[in-house]
Amino acid sequence: MSASIPSIKVCYLKDAAEFRRLNTILFRKNISETRDFIRDKQLQGIDIYLWSDAGQNGYFYLQNPMAQDSWAIIFYESQPISSQLTHRIAEAVFNDFPALYRLDSYSIPDDLPDDGFRICKGQFDNDLAIYGRSFFLPQFSSRQLVFIAWRFGYIALISNEQGDKISRIDFVRQGSDIDSFTRSFVLFYDLFEKDGQTREGLEGPALLDAPLGLPEQYSVLTEAAEQIIAYLKGERQEFTFPYEAEEGTPFQRRVWEVTGNIPYAHLFSYKDIANEIVQDDKKAVQLSRAVGQALGANPLPLCIPCHRVVGKNRDLTGFSGGVDIKDFLLNLEFLKYN
């Protein structure tokens, strides 16, 4: 992450004078003509952005190809700009567009660009030889994510923004419902098949190597991955890495607290957990469904071992990763425990 991020803002008609000062092509035009220019760009689906950074000022054009919120192109026209500054402006764009996954940036660099840039002659006006580079959301996120490959697809470990705790664990597999953040890392790691499904039946468990271009991983992610891999191999029964759920109602957090205390290779029913909370057998029966819903929202499966919670007849009821994963984890634990 950059120490400071340039400020960016959309150029509206009221900003025509400022835009005219920055644009050498429009410098000899009057304000009315400059406003017409801005309108024309807007009609083409192109937004003009003004940027400023440490006394430097400039502009760029931004367009969403095929009206996709997840993809944008920016073009600096004839302004020479350093490769480092294009990187930092890209970070500012990602901050302003939460749904953005890919940003293609085209500019004339005023320094020697790094290997990530490529020459794109004739990409825009006047057949100029410019440099282009693609940036991706995972390269700028304060939250980091790693994947453990295993027989059921992947286990995604997600850090908090401070990088000192695990805040979420997702099971990523065929047909699973993953949010846009996790999906951005699945795309960056190239884990999708051509049909849009993630691969399963992989060897493992093993930590996937991070693709080039990502920042250095937080140590808590490596620590957590090592412990979870050891658990999946039957070599570990508890976790010592730091983790914390960032959301949850007081009731959900109480359910997660009780569930977190269920020992390795032991089973609790939903009613058992409810009893721990209300200390009343009749009320516990009524509360069992709410306990199940709270466990369905558990952001940290494995750490908060909701796979050890079963129905009243020891039925393997719902689990966020799938009942087959729940069955696998329980069999693993009982086999090693006995």
N, C-alpha and C positions, 0 to 999 in steps of 0.2 A: 504494500500500500504506500502511496505517495505521502510525503510529509505535509504538503499543501496541495490543494486542488484548485485549478483556475475557476473563476466564476463564469457562468454562461447564462445568457438570457435570450429569449426569442426577440427578434427584431420586428417591431410593429411599425405601422405607418408613422406614428409619433416619433419613432427613432430614425427617421429618414436622414436627418442632418448628420447624426453620428455615423450612420452607415456610409453616407456619401463621403465623409472625411477619410474613411478607412479603405474605400474602394477606388483604386486609381482609374478604373474604367468610367466610373460615374462622377469623378471629381469635377469635370467640366459641365456636368448636367445640373439643371436647377432642381429645387426641392420637389416640385410637382412631377418632374420626369423620374426622379428617384423613387417617389411613391408609386408611380406607375410600374416601375421595375419590380418593386416589392410585390405589388398586386399580381403581376404576371407570374412571378415565382410561386406565389401561393396557389394560383389557378393550376399550375403544373404539379401541385402536390409537393412543392419544395419549400421548406422553412429556412429562413435565414437566422443564424444565431450569431450574437456578438459575444466575444470572450475577452477577458482581461486577466492578467497574471503578472504580478510584480512590476507594474509600470508598462508592460507590453499590452497591446490591444490588437484585435483582429476580428475576423468573421469567418464563418464557414456555412456551407449549404448542407442541409440534412433532408434526406428523403427515406421513406419506408417503402422498399420495393414490394409491389403487389399488396400494399396496405397492411403489411404484417408488422404487428407491434414487436415481434421478437427479432427483427432484422432491420438495420438502418445503414445508410451510406452517408458519409460526410466527405465534402470536397472543399479544399482550401483555396481553390482557384489559383491565382498567380502569386500568392503570398508565400515566400520562402519561410519555412518554419522548422525548428529543430525536431529530430526524431523523439527526443525526450519529452518535448512539450506536446507533441501529438499523443504520446502515451498518457500524459497527465490530463489532457483535454478529454481523451477517451474515457478516463475514469470519471470525469465530471458528467459526461453524457450518460454513463451507466447509472450514476447516482440519481439522475433526473428521470430515468426511464426504467422503473422496476421490472417491467415485462421484457426488457431487451436482453437477448442472448448473444447476438453477433453484431459487431460494428465493423464495417469496412471503411477504412480511412485512406484518403488519397491526398497527397500534398507534394510540393517541391521542397525537399529538405535543404536546409542551409548548413548541414553537417553530413558526415558520413553515416548513413543509416546502418542499423545492425542487420543481421542475417534474416530477421523476420520480415524485412521489407522486400518488395519485388518491383521491378520496373514495369509500368503499364503504359506503353505509348499509345496515344490516340484514344484513351479511355474517355476523355472529356473533350472540351473545346480546343480548337486550333492545333490538334495533333501534338500536343505537348507531351514530352516524356516525363511522367510523374512517377512517384513511388506510392505503392499501395500496401496496406497491411491490414489483416483481419485481427480484431480483438474479440475476446469472449468473456462473458460474465464471470466465470470461475477465476479468471486472472486478477480480478479486482475485488472479490468478495472478502469482507472481514471474517466471515464464517468460512471455515474450511471443511472439506469432506474427503474421506477415504473409503475405498471399497474393499471388502473381503469377499473373494470368490469362493463359492462352495456349491454343493450339489443342488441347492434350491435357487440358484441365481447369484445374488449379491446381498451382502449386508452393508448398508451405508452408515457410517459413523460421522456425525455432524457436530462440530464444535460450537461453542458460544462465540459471540463477537470478540470477547477478550482473549480467546484462545487458550483458556486454562481449564476448561471443563467440557465434557461431552454433554450436549443439550438434547440430542435426539438420536434414535436409531431406527432406520427404516429397512424393511425387507423389500428388495427390488427384484421382481421376478415377472414372469409372463402373466399379463392380465392385472398386475397390481396397480393401484391408484397412487401415483406419486405426484408431489407438488412440483411447481415450476422450478424451485431452487434445486431440488434433487435431480430433476429432469435435465437441468442445464449441465450438471456434472456427468450424468449418464451420456449425454451427447458429446461432451468434451473428451470423455474416456473412450468414446466410440464403442459402447456396449450394446447398441441396438442392432438387430438383424435387419435385413432388407424389408421384411414385413412389418417393421416397427416394434417387434417384440424383443425383449431381452433374452439373452442366451441362458439356458439352464443345463444341468448335467455336467457342470465343470468339475475339474479336479480341485482339490482343496481340502480344507480351508487354507487360503493363502492371501496375503495382502497384495493388491495390485500395485504395480509401479505407477507413479504419477506421470502423466504426459509432460513433455517439455512445455515450458511457458507458465507453469503454475508457480506461485511463491513457495518458499520453503515451508514445509508442513509444520504445524504446531506439534510439539513433542507429546502432548496429551493424546493425540490421534494415534501415534505410533504405539504408545504405551497401552492404550485401550485395545488396539487391534491385536497386539501380541497376547494380551490376556484372554480376549475372546477366542482367538484361534486355539490357544491352549485349552480352553473350556470345551470347544467343539471337538477337540481330539481326546477328551476325557482326562486331561492332565491337570485340570484346575476346577475348583468347586465354588470359588467366590472371587469377586473383583475388588481391587483396591484403587483403581484409577478414579479420579474425581468426576462426578457427573451430577447434574441438577436439571430438573424439569423447569422450564422458564414460564410455563403457563399452567393453568389448572385452578378450578374452584377449590375452596377450602374442603368440601366433601371429597372431591377427586383426590386431592393431596393426602387426605387421611386414609383413603382406600389404598393409594400407592404406598404410603408409609407402612401399613399393615402387610401388604403384599410383599414389600421389600424384605420383611423379616421371616418369610417362609423359608425354612432350611432347604438345602440341596436334597433332591430326591424325596421330598415330602409333598403331600397333596392337601390343599384346602378347598372347601366348597365355597360358593358365593355366600352361602349362609354363615359359614365359619367366619368369614371376613366381616360380615355385617354384625355378627355377635361380638366381635372384638371392638366394634365401634359403639354399639348401643347397649351392650350387656343386658339384652332382653331377648329371649328366644322368640317370642311372638312378633316383636318389632323387627327382628332380624329376618324373618321370613318375608315380611313386607318390603324390606330394604334390599333383598337379594338382587332384584332386577336392576336397581340403581347402581349396585356394586358392579354388575356386569357391564353396564354402560360406561362407568368410570374406567374400568379396565380396558374397554374398547378404545378409550382416548389416551391410553398409556403411551407417552412419547419415548419411553426408554425400556422396551422389552429386552429381556436378558438381565439387565441391571435390576429392574423391577420385574421379578419373574412371574408374570401373569400366566405363563404356560403351566405353572404349578397349581392353577385354580381350575377346578372342574365342576361339572354339574352335580346335582344332589345324588344321582345314581352313578357318579364317577364317569359321566359322559364327557367326551372331549368336545366341549362346545367351542364357540368362536374364538379365533385368535387372529391378530392383525396380519400375521404372515401367512396364515392358512393352517387348517387343522392338521395337515400332513407334517408341517414343521413342528407343531406342538407335540404330535405323536413321536416324532424323531427325537426331540429334546428330552422328553420324559423317558423314552427308552434308553437314551444315552446315560441319563443320570441314574436310573435304577440299575442298569448293567454295571456301571462303575461303583455305585454305592454298595451293591451286594457282592 
